Amino acid sequence: MTVDDGWSTWEARVDSSVDGLPVVGMGTAVSIGVDGQVVRASGFLAAPDRIGDYPLAGVDAGLDRLRGGAGGWSAFDDGPPPLPAGAEPAGAEPAGAPCGDPTVSCLPTEPAPEAVVQVVTGVRLGLLHLGDALVPAYLFDLEGGGTIPVPAVVERWLDGAATR
């Protein structure tokens, strides 16, 4: 448990673990105000049900996913995340502009931000809360602090092609 002084409240956080593995994205937080009153709380109270074993992709595949941005773009670059298909980049001309015209550029004119190099100092197995499931994840520790979770299961399980 960690407790921080939030000026007018105490902020208490408990990180979850299952079978000794840390769980990312499934913590519990409580804000305690004046006279010990609970001001707000969030988290999970139920214990997860085991649905089976997942085949792991291997640390090398996890590292490739990390390099590809699977663990969160902001950890490696101060710029925007990759765009979903059909989305317009920030700074693009508004809808209705002649973006379909091959002579008109709808991309921003600002230079792309430079990549920030992050050094991975370690990796360990954990769990990642994705949707309604806990999925095995490689937890990549970064030099200077911080951890980035990357799904550790084989590709066919990521795509939802496999059945439970």
C-alpha positions as CSV (number, residue, x, y, z in Angstrom):
1,M,0.0,0.0,0.0
2,T,1.2,3.5,-0.7
3,V,-0.3,6.6,0.9
4,D,0.2,10.1,-0.4
5,D,-0.8,13.5,1.2
6,G,-3.3,15.0,-1.3
7,W,-3.4,18.2,0.7
8,S,-7.1,18.0,1.7
9,T,-7.2,14.1,1.6
10,W,-5.0,11.1,2.0
11,E,-4.7,9.0,-1.1
12,A,-4.2,5.3,-0.4
13,R,-3.5,2.8,-3.2
14,V,-3.1,-0.9,-3.2
15,D,-1.8,-2.7,-6.2
16,S,-3.3,-6.1,-6.9
17,S,-1.6,-9.4,-7.3
18,V,-2.8,-12.8,-8.4
19,D,-0.8,-16.0,-7.5
20,G,2.1,-13.8,-6.7
21,L,2.1,-11.9,-10.0
22,P,1.6,-8.2,-10.1
23,V,-1.5,-7.0,-11.9
24,V,-1.4,-3.8,-14.0
25,G,-4.7,-1.8,-14.3
26,M,-6.5,-3.5,-11.4
27,G,-5.6,-1.5,-8.3
28,T,-7.8,-0.1,-5.6
29,A,-7.7,3.5,-4.4
30,V,-9.3,5.2,-1.5
31,S,-9.4,8.9,-0.6
32,I,-9.7,9.7,3.0
33,G,-10.8,13.2,4.1
34,V,-11.5,15.2,7.2
35,D,-12.2,13.1,10.4
36,G,-11.2,9.9,8.6
37,Q,-14.2,10.0,6.2
38,V,-14.0,8.0,3.0
39,V,-14.4,10.7,0.2
40,R,-14.2,8.3,-2.8
41,A,-13.0,4.8,-3.6
42,S,-12.5,2.8,-6.7
43,G,-11.2,-0.6,-7.5
44,F,-12.0,-4.3,-7.6
45,L,-13.5,-6.3,-4.8
46,A,-14.1,-9.7,-6.4
47,A,-11.4,-12.3,-6.9
48,P,-10.8,-13.2,-10.5
49,D,-11.7,-16.6,-11.8
50,R,-9.1,-18.7,-13.5
51,I,-10.2,-19.6,-17.1
52,G,-7.1,-21.5,-18.2
53,D,-3.5,-21.2,-19.2
54,Y,-2.3,-18.9,-22.0
55,P,0.6,-19.9,-24.3
56,L,3.3,-17.2,-24.1
57,A,4.9,-15.6,-27.1
58,G,8.4,-15.2,-25.5
59,V,10.3,-12.2,-24.3
60,D,11.8,-11.5,-27.8
61,A,8.2,-11.2,-29.2
62,G,7.3,-9.0,-26.2
63,L,10.2,-6.7,-26.9
64,D,9.2,-6.5,-30.6
65,R,5.7,-5.5,-29.4
66,L,7.2,-2.9,-27.1
67,R,9.3,-1.4,-29.9
68,G,6.1,-1.4,-32.1
69,G,4.2,0.7,-29.5
70,A,2.1,-2.1,-28.0
71,G,3.0,-0.9,-24.5
72,G,2.0,2.7,-25.0
73,W,3.3,5.3,-27.5
74,S,3.9,8.0,-24.9
75,A,6.6,6.0,-23.2
76,F,8.8,6.4,-26.3
77,D,7.7,9.6,-27.9
78,D,6.2,12.9,-26.9
79,G,4.2,12.9,-30.1
80,P,0.7,11.7,-30.8
81,P,-0.2,8.0,-30.9
82,P,-0.5,6.2,-34.2
83,L,-3.8,7.0,-35.9
84,P,-6.6,4.6,-36.4
85,A,-7.5,3.9,-40.1
86,G,-9.4,6.8,-41.5
87,A,-8.5,9.4,-38.8
88,E,-7.1,12.8,-39.6
89,P,-3.9,13.8,-37.9
90,A,-3.8,16.8,-35.5
91,G,-3.3,20.0,-37.5
92,A,-4.9,18.5,-40.6
93,E,-7.3,20.6,-42.6
94,P,-10.8,20.4,-41.3
95,A,-13.4,18.0,-42.7
96,G,-14.8,19.3,-46.0
97,A,-11.3,20.5,-47.1
98,P,-10.2,19.1,-50.5
99,C,-8.2,16.3,-48.8
100,G,-9.2,13.9,-51.6
101,D,-7.4,16.1,-54.1
102,P,-3.9,14.7,-54.7
103,T,-2.5,18.2,-55.1
104,V,-3.6,19.2,-51.6
105,S,-1.7,18.1,-48.4
106,C,-3.8,17.5,-45.4
107,L,-0.9,16.6,-43.2
108,P,0.4,19.0,-40.6
109,T,3.3,21.1,-41.7
110,E,5.0,20.9,-38.3
111,P,8.1,18.6,-38.1
112,A,7.5,15.3,-36.4
113,P,8.7,15.1,-32.8
114,E,12.0,13.4,-32.2
115,A,11.9,9.9,-30.6
116,V,12.9,9.6,-27.0
117,V,15.2,6.6,-26.3
118,Q,14.1,4.5,-23.3
119,V,16.5,1.9,-21.8
120,V,14.9,-1.4,-20.7
121,T,16.7,-2.6,-17.5
122,G,14.6,-5.7,-16.8
123,V,11.6,-7.7,-17.6
124,R,9.3,-9.9,-15.5
125,L,6.0,-11.7,-15.9
126,G,2.8,-10.1,-14.6
127,L,-0.8,-9.8,-15.5
128,L,-2.6,-7.0,-17.5
129,H,-6.2,-6.1,-16.9
130,L,-7.7,-5.9,-20.5
131,G,-11.4,-5.6,-20.8
132,D,-12.9,-8.3,-18.6
133,A,-9.8,-10.5,-18.4
134,L,-6.4,-10.7,-16.8
135,V,-3.9,-11.5,-19.6
136,P,-0.3,-12.5,-19.0
137,A,2.1,-9.6,-19.7
138,Y,5.7,-8.8,-19.9
139,L,6.5,-5.9,-17.5
140,F,9.4,-4.0,-19.0
141,D,11.2,-1.9,-16.3
142,L,12.8,1.3,-17.6
143,E,16.0,3.1,-16.6
144,G,15.1,6.0,-14.3
145,G,11.8,4.3,-13.2
146,G,8.6,3.2,-14.7
147,T,7.2,0.0,-16.1
148,I,5.5,-0.7,-19.4
149,P,3.2,-3.7,-19.7
150,V,3.0,-5.6,-23.0
151,P,0.7,-8.5,-23.7
152,A,2.7,-11.8,-23.5
153,V,0.3,-14.2,-25.1
154,V,0.8,-15.7,-28.6
155,E,-0.6,-13.6,-31.5
156,R,-3.6,-15.9,-32.1
157,W,-4.9,-15.1,-28.6
158,L,-4.4,-11.4,-29.1
159,D,-6.5,-11.4,-32.2
160,G,-9.4,-13.2,-30.4
161,A,-9.2,-16.1,-32.8
162,A,-8.7,-18.7,-30.1
163,T,-11.6,-19.9,-27.9
164,R,-11.4,-20.5,-24.2
